[in-house]
């Protein structure tokens, strides 16, 4: 190999190594930025979620009957909620929850997690169940909208 070829090869190796190091640094900066943004986003979302307060209606003041209520979560700008709207039908008998079902949207009518949440409300006779971390139901915002819809049905 000639001297010129050897110098060219060494320069090419240094350029490639330099680009590799720069690429690695860029990937590392992007990864750290994504993690930090995700932590901030999760904190903001948790604060928003916790800000949606569900109150237990006074069942002793509610007459027997079937009530319809709905609730729509309006997320902060730039945030998405998979299913922000829920409409429910709540049946009260002898001042107790006896049935709760989803009316709308149709896609949620067969949602087992919301059905379990409804069953838990009937079992406990309270809306103060944790829709975010419960073992058998989960959909955070959708679960919270479900609880708020039950609350608004009885207002």
Residue pairs with C-beta under 8 A, 6 or more apart in sequence:
1 9
44 76
44 79
45 79
48 75
48 76
48 79
49 132
49 140
49 141
49 144
52 73
52 144
52 148
54 127
54 128
54 144
54 147
54 148
54 151
55 127
55 151
56 126
56 127
56 128
56 151
57 127
57 151
57 154
57 155
59 92
59 95
59 96
59 97
59 125
59 154
60 95
62 92
62 95
62 154
63 92
64 92
64 93
64 94
65 91
65 92
66 89
66 90
66 91
66 92
67 89
67 90
67 91
67 92
67 153
67 154
68 87
68 88
68 89
68 90
68 103
68 153
69 87
69 88
69 90
69 149
69 150
69 151
69 152
69 153
69 154
69 155
70 85
70 86
70 87
70 88
70 104
70 149
70 152
71 85
71 86
71 145
71 146
71 148
71 149
71 151
71 152
72 84
72 85
72 86
72 145
73 81
73 84
73 85
73 141
73 144
73 145
73 148
74 84
75 81
75 84
75 141
81 141
81 142
82 139
82 141
82 142
83 105
83 107
83 108
83 139
83 141
83 142
83 145
84 141
84 142
84 145
85 104
85 105
85 145
86 102
86 104
86 105
86 108
86 114
86 142
86 145
86 146
86 148
86 149
87 102
87 103
87 104
87 105
87 149
88 100
88 101
88 102
88 103
88 118
88 146
88 149
88 150
88 153
89 99
89 100
89 101
89 103
89 153
90 97
90 99
90 100
90 150
90 153
90 154
91 97
91 98
91 99
91 100
92 98
92 154
96 125
97 121
97 122
97 125
98 122
99 118
99 122
100 118
100 121
100 122
100 150
101 109
101 118
102 108
102 109
102 111
102 114
102 146
103 109
108 114
108 142
111 139
111 142
113 136
113 137
113 138
113 139
113 143
114 137
114 139
114 142
114 143
114 146
116 134
116 136
116 137
117 129
117 131
117 134
117 137
117 143
117 146
117 147
118 146
120 129
120 134
120 136
120 137
121 127
121 129
121 147
121 150
127 147
127 150
127 151
129 147
131 137
131 138
131 139
131 140
131 143
131 144
131 146
131 147
132 138
132 140
132 143
132 144
134 143
137 143
